[in-house]
Amino acid sequence: MRAPAPICQIEKFPAQEAQRARSCDFVSTHLLVEMWQAPFAVLADAKEVERALRYAGSGSWEEGEVISYQFSPYGVSAKATFGDAHIFIHTWPENGYAAVDIFAGSQEGAYQVFERLKEAFKPHYIHALEMKRGQLIEMEET
């Protein structure tokens, strides 16, 4: 029997109508990502997570600043910085699960990181929420 195709669900939350009328400028796009059924070996080892984050953030296996913490017996928390893109990850390899936050200065940049994360971690199921962060609105003087 063939395994079901991977599922990727993305939800987008638009700005409220009243706020949209005033301004549509945002500081960044924030993707909140949950990944399930990713390989234990990748999620359990800090060096593997670092390697995957370098690839996700820059498209290269070498660039970017990555800091990680290895839990015992397994599990990783890590932060990666690439110009205006930042990635934060926490893994629970015993559950095949990772929680990821992607911040990027543009929507396109956030989704480039997201696509490379999927390549690097190879999860079977993904759920992502897109949020616009730092909405810039004109403040009336009082």
N, C-alpha and C positions, 0 to 999 in steps of 0.2 A: 504494500500500500504506500502511495506517495504522500509525503508530508504536505500539509497545506502551505500555500505561498505565504511569505512574510507579510505581515500587516503593518501598515504605517498610517496612523491617523493624526491629522494636524488640525487643530482648532485655532481660529484667529478671533481675537476680540477687538472689534472696532471701537474707536473713541466714541464717547457719548455725543449725541446730536448737538447739545448745547455747547459742548467744548469744541466740536468740530467746526462750528460756525465762527468761532473766534480765531482758531489757529490749527494747523495740521503739522507743525514742526515738532519733532521728537529728538531726544538726545541719542537714543539707541533702540535696537530691537533686541528683545530678550526672549529666547526660546527655552522653555522648561521641558526637558526631555526625560522620558522614562523608557528604559530598554530592558526587555526580558529575554531570557533564553540565549544570552550571549555566552561564549565559551568560558568555562571556569578558568582555564589557564591564563586567559587574557585579563579577566577581572581580578584574579587573586594576587597578581604579582605587580609591584610598583613599577618595575622597569618596563614591563609590557604596557602598562597604562600610560607611562610617560611617552613611550614610543608612539602609541596610538594618538595621544594628544598632540605631539609634535606634527604628525601627519595631518591630523584634523585641522590644526590651526594654520598651517602654512603650506600644505600640499607637499611638504618635504619631510624626511625623517630626522633632519638635523636641526632645523631652526627653531627659534622661540625659547622663552624661559619657562621651565616646568619645575614645579616643586611638588613633592609627593610625600605621603606618610604611609608606611606599610604597617598594617595591623597584624596581630598575631592571634590565631594561626594564619588568617588570611583576610583580605579586604584592603582597600586602598581609598584614601582621600587625596585629591590632587588639584592643583591650580596651574593653569597655563595662560601665558600672556603673549599675544602676537599683535603688535601695533594697536589697532583699535578693537581687536577681538580678544575676549577673555573667556576661558572655559573653566568650570568648576565641576568636579565629579566625585561621587561617593559610590563605592561598589560593595555589593553583598554577593560574593561569588557563590556561596552555598545555596543561594536562591537564583543564581543566573541573572541578577538584577543590578542595574546601575541607574542612579539619578544624576542628571547632568543639567547644568545651567550654561547657556551660551549667551554672552552679551557681545554685540557688534554695533559699530557706528552706522551700518546700513542693513536693510533687510536682505539684500543680495549677499553681503558678507556673512550674515548669520546663517543663511541657508547653504552657503558653500561649506562652512564649518560643519553644519549638520550632515550634509551628504558625505563628507569625508569621515565623520564619526561613524556613520552607518557602515562604511567600507571597512574601517579599522576594527570595530567591535563585533560586527556580524551578528547583531541580535535578530531573533526571529520575530519579535513583536516590538513595536515602537508606538509611543503616544507622545505627541508634542503639542504644547500650547505656545502660541505666539502672543507676546505682549509688547506694546510700545511703551518705552520707559522715558521719563523725563519730559513729559509734554510741556512745550513752551507756550504759555498763554500770555496774552497782553493783560497786564494788571491795570485796572482803572485807579487813578489817583483819588484818594479820599480826603 
